[in-house]
């Protein structure tokens, strides 16, 4: 049976209680939906521990890992390292995900709104600048090049993979424009219906080259339209090369190679 919200909160509270009792831990915080008060029955546990200066990080992680395996039914884990922290991600038998991170004191603090201090103190950290739209657009045209080369080489699985990455960049631009979370598709289901209508043709119905090419042509047009909202001069420079990519894979872009971009407020469905 999958975990219940009561079971999830019980595991979280056990971890917090253990952290409070551990002299090597000076503070703890929860992140994500729990910090924002938006948990539902599918929410995971995302929790960070601030270590004392003389604490042995490896020993703290080992003790936490033993506790989750012995007491909470963990069946697997893996580590993700970031500046000043190690995230150990656990899968429990109940299918509950537990993200437990241990932090150096100098790096422990809020880097955004999804941070709630449970006990101890946190540092005031400079807030990171969100990535600029030019970077997202750059990632998109780079993936578009790889879609073209994959299809030209007959590598349809690779083409679909690159097309998916291209869609992710386009979705990020659309979500940012509508004031929605742009990372990991968190805001895409809340986009307005007209935005979904634009995104839908970017999904290929099969791995047939024609289907991939048609979806790719649709994606290049939506990319150009989204780019025109935030970087119109860049969108203008990208228009002909991106439409040429669609032509090269055998499917002319929907609007035609010589058709200028529509004004941003007249988004074509």
C-alpha positions in Angstrom: 0.0 0.0 0.0 1.3 3.5 -0.7 2.1 5.8 2.2 -0.5 8.0 3.8 -0.1 11.6 4.7 -0.2 10.6 8.4 2.6 8.1 7.8 4.6 10.7 5.9 4.3 13.3 8.7 5.3 10.6 11.3 8.5 9.8 9.4 9.3 13.6 9.2 8.6 14.1 12.8 10.8 11.2 13.8 13.7 12.7 11.7 13.2 16.1 13.3 13.2 14.6 16.8 16.4 12.6 16.1 18.0 15.8 14.8 17.1 17.8 17.9 18.7 15.1 20.1 21.9 15.0 18.0 24.6 17.3 19.4 26.2 17.3 15.9 23.2 19.0 14.4 22.7 22.7 15.2 19.6 23.4 13.0 17.1 21.8 10.7 14.7 23.1 8.1 12.1 21.7 5.7 12.1 22.6 2.0 9.6 22.4 -0.9 5.9 22.0 -0.5 6.1 21.4 3.3 7.9 24.8 3.7 5.2 26.5 1.7 2.3 24.8 3.5 1.2 23.1 0.2 1.6 19.4 1.0 -0.8 16.8 -0.4 -1.0 13.0 -0.4 1.8 12.7 -2.9 4.3 15.1 -1.2 7.7 13.8 -0.3 9.9 14.7 2.7 12.6 17.3 2.0 14.6 18.2 5.0 18.0 19.7 5.7 20.3 19.5 8.7 23.0 22.1 9.6 26.1 20.5 11.1 28.3 21.8 13.9 31.7 22.8 12.7 33.4 19.8 14.3 30.8 17.3 13.1 31.8 14.3 10.9 29.5 14.6 7.9 30.0 11.0 6.9 29.2 9.7 10.4 26.0 11.8 10.5 24.9 10.5 7.1 25.6 7.0 8.1 23.6 7.3 11.3 20.6 8.8 9.5 20.8 6.1 6.8 20.9 3.3 9.4 17.8 4.8 11.1 15.8 5.1 7.8 16.7 1.6 6.8 16.1 0.0 10.2 13.1 2.0 11.4 11.4 3.4 8.4 11.7 0.7 5.7 14.2 2.4 3.3 15.1 0.1 0.4 17.5 2.2 -1.7 19.3 5.6 -1.7 21.7 7.7 -3.7 23.6 10.9 -3.2 23.5 14.2 -4.9 26.3 16.7 -4.0 25.9 20.5 -4.1 28.0 23.4 -2.8 28.1 23.0 0.9 25.7 20.1 1.1 25.1 16.4 0.4 21.6 15.3 -0.5 20.8 11.7 0.3 17.6 10.6 -1.5 15.9 7.6 -0.1 13.1 5.3 -1.4 11.0 3.7 1.3 9.1 0.4 0.9 5.9 2.5 1.1 7.1 4.4 -2.0 7.7 7.6 0.1 10.7 9.6 -1.0 12.9 11.2 1.7 15.4 13.8 0.7 17.7 14.3 3.6 20.5 16.8 3.2 23.4 17.7 5.5 24.9 21.2 5.3 28.0 23.1 6.3 27.0 25.9 8.6 28.2 28.6 6.2 25.9 27.3 3.5 22.8 26.7 5.5 20.0 29.2 4.8 17.1 30.1 2.6 17.9 30.4 -1.1 14.2 31.0 -2.0 10.7 30.8 -0.5 10.7 27.0 -0.1 12.6 27.1 3.2 11.1 26.8 6.7 13.4 26.7 9.7 12.3 24.1 12.3 14.9 24.7 15.0 18.2 26.5 15.3 19.4 29.4 13.2 20.1 29.9 9.5 22.4 32.3 7.8 21.2 35.2 5.7 22.3 34.2 2.2 22.4 36.2 -1.0 19.4 35.2 -3.2 20.5 33.7 -6.5 19.5 35.5 -9.6 17.0 33.5 -11.7 18.4 32.3 -15.1 17.8 34.8 -17.8 15.6 34.0 -20.7 18.5 34.1 -23.2 20.0 31.1 -21.4 16.8 29.1 -21.7 16.5 30.1 -25.3 20.1 29.1 -25.9 19.5 25.7 -24.4 16.4 25.3 -26.7 18.2 26.1 -30.0 21.1 23.8 -28.9 18.6 20.9 -28.4 17.0 21.8 -31.7 20.3 21.3 -33.5 20.6 17.9 -32.0 17.0 17.0 -33.0 18.0 17.8 -36.6 21.3 15.8 -36.6 19.6 12.8 -34.8 16.8 12.6 -37.4 19.3 13.1 -40.3 21.3 10.1 -38.9 18.2 8.0 -38.6 18.5 7.9 -34.8 14.8 8.2 -33.9 15.1 7.4 -30.2 17.8 10.0 -29.8 15.7 12.5 -31.8 12.8 11.9 -29.4 15.1 12.4 -26.4 16.4 15.7 -27.8 12.9 16.8 -28.7 11.8 16.2 -25.1 14.6 18.4 -23.9 13.6 21.1 -26.4 10.0 20.9 -25.1 11.3 21.4 -21.5 13.0 24.6 -22.4 9.9 25.9 -24.2 7.7 24.9 -21.3 10.1 26.8 -19.0 9.7 29.9 -21.1 5.9 29.6 -21.1 5.6 29.1 -17.4 7.9 32.0 -16.6 5.8 34.3 -18.9 2.6 33.3 -17.0 4.2 33.7 -13.6 4.3 30.0 -12.8 7.1 27.8 -11.5 9.3 26.9 -14.4 11.5 24.1 -13.1 10.8 20.4 -13.6 7.4 21.1 -15.2 5.9 22.2 -11.9 3.8 24.9 -13.4 2.9 23.5 -16.8 -0.5 22.0 -15.7 -1.6 25.5 -14.6 -0.9 27.1 -17.9 -4.0 28.5 -19.7 -5.8 26.4 -22.2 -4.4 28.4 -25.2 -0.9 27.7 -24.0 -1.7 23.9 -23.8 -3.1 24.1 -27.3 0.2 25.4 -28.5 2.3 22.9 -26.6 0.3 19.8 -27.7 1.5 19.5 -31.3 5.1 19.4 -30.0 4.4 15.8 -28.8 5.2 13.2 -31.5 2.5 10.5 -31.8 5.1 7.9 -32.7 8.8 7.4 -33.5 8.1 7.6 -37.2 10.5 10.2 -38.7 7.5 12.1 -40.2 5.8 12.3 -36.8 9.0 13.5 -35.1 9.6 16.0 -37.9 6.1 17.4 -37.6 6.4 17.8 -33.8 9.8 19.4 -34.2 8.4 21.9 -36.7 5.7 22.8 -34.2 8.3 23.1 -31.4 10.4 25.5 -33.4 7.5 27.8 -34.1 6.4 27.8 -30.4 10.0 28.5 -29.4 10.2 31.5 -31.7 6.8 32.8 -30.4 7.9 32.4 -26.7 11.3 34.0 -27.5 9.5 36.9 -29.1 7.9 37.8 -25.7 11.2 38.1 -23.8 13.9 38.6 -26.4 12.4 39.9 -29.6 15.7 40.8 -31.3 17.1 37.4 -30.5 13.9 35.7 -31.8 14.2 37.6 -35.0 17.8 36.4 -35.5 16.8 32.8 -34.8 13.7 32.7 -37.0 15.3 31.7 -40.3 17.9 29.3 -39.0 15.3 27.4 -36.8 12.8 27.2 -39.6 15.6 25.9 -41.9 16.2 23.1 -39.4 12.6 22.0 -39.7 12.9 22.1 -43.5 16.1 20.1 -43.4 14.4 17.2 -41.5 11.8 17.1 -44.2 8.8 18.9 -42.6 8.4 22.6 -43.4 7.7 24.8 -40.5 4.0 25.5 -40.0 4.2 29.2 -40.7 6.6 28.9 -43.6 10.2 30.0 -43.9 9.5 33.5 -45.0 6.6 34.3 -42.7 7.4 36.9 -40.1 6.6 36.3 -36.4 3.2 37.3 -35.4 3.0 40.0 -32.7 3.3 38.5 -29.2 -0.3 39.2 -28.3 -1.6 37.4 -31.4 -0.2 34.0 -30.5 -1.2 31.4 -33.1 -2.8 28.3 -31.5 
